[in-house]
Amino acid sequence: MPKPLDPKCKLCAKLPTTQAKVLHRTAGDGCWNPKVCHNRRSFYRHRSQKNSAEIDSVTVEPPATYFAVLYLSHLPHFKTYYEQYKNSY
């Protein structure tokens, strides 16, 4: 299961980078990590655009005829088991 989205990072992604660094570096609350935050901010900014891409609807009509495939398999041990079971009564 994916990790839940961080509401603090969502709000931070809306800010300009310079303002976010001031608020979240050591002078702020200390959560700024340059190795992670750039990619995370980009993900949060573009997330709504990627999720809002419209999907074309496709209409699929049922086939005119239906068919089924039946696989019959002979199990060699079934016959011996059945005979043993039948002879036990």
Buried (B, 14 or more C-beta within 10 A) or exposed (E): EEEEEEEEBBEBBEBEEEEBBEBBBEEEEEBBEEEEBEEBBEEBEEEEEEEEEEEEEEEEEEEEEEEEEEEEEEEEEEEEEEEEEEEEE
